[in-house]
Each structure stands twice: as structure tokens, then as C-alpha cells.
Amino acid sequence: MNTSMNIRHLSAHDLAALGVQDVAFVKQITVNDEIAYAVHAADGTQMALMTDRDVAFAAIRQHGLEPVSVH
């Protein structure tokens, strides 16, 4: 069976989970009146807090994940 046939048989839950282990989300937040960047796993767990967006993205990539901005 080819890959496209397998994808057609995924449940909505399985489809939503597809690839999430490879993604980390970066969200700009305010901490003590300072801009910071929270790094979250796909399940919403906060993994890190950084003061620089570029450093957050670099750290995510360094750990083999794909960064995604959350607005």
C-alpha cells in the first residue's frame, strides 16, 4: 500500500498528531514588563523562556525541531 493510501485511513486524532513531535512553538510574552519568548512543545508544555527570538529559534533547531511562531 502506498503512503497516500495510508494517510486516507488516518483518524482525525492521528492526523492532528502527525509530525507534532518535530515542532516547537515560540510565543512572544511579557515577563516583569520585559519582552520574552516562550518555547512550547506541541502539547503546550513550556520548555524554555528566552530573551531573544532568534536565540529561541536557533535553540529549537539545534535540538532537531522545527520552530513555528505563535501570534
Secondary structure by P-SEA (a helix, b strand, c coil): ccaaaaaaaccaaaaaacccccbbbbbbbbcccbbbbbbbccccccccccccaaaaaaaaaaacbbbbbcc
